[in-house]
């Protein structure tokens, strides 16, 4: 699961590596590659999958999935399935709730930002100003109204993975939140206007339910 943001630009490459690792180590027979913001094959619960390459331990779903529920996710992904949370070798697993399409063609995730809102916004503008070294193109940063205290949407295209990626970032007061939606997309696809963006609508619909900062 890609959590914003090691490097947003590397989203597609990270996704491919993470998916390959999980499918090699897990027991699932599904081999459809995921194209979006860092997913693993759908897993219904926690446990350990063992295969020829070793083992991967998965964790219970994040509590955020009681807010970003499967029914909510289906507003964006018709056949949304929960994605596994993989236990890292060291440290704590990111607090992220994610879903993926059955064919791996789209993913959705919600997580608290690891950086302040201002830092996230500055990073988005930096990427827009110089996207090529990061393997991105068509980067847009637009304000979003009526979402927490303030918010913005970043849309971009990951060139190598041929993904369209939308980040909605908003300051809810005690915390900054990030919703990520990624899909495979034809080069001619243009971002939906903010006013009609379903990702923004979903973010607005869950904001009041989000937990306070720690």
ABEGO torsion letter per residue (X at the ends): XBBOBABAAAAAAAAAAAAAAAAAABABABABBBABBGBBBBBABBEBBBBAAEBBBBBBBBAAAAABBAAAAAAABAABBBBBBBBBABEBBBBBBBBBBAAGABBBBBBBBABBAAAAAAAAAAAAABAAAAGBBGBBBBBBBGBEABBBBBBBBBAAAGBBBBBBBBBAGABBBBBBBBBBBBAABBBBBAAABAAAAAAAAAAAABBBBX
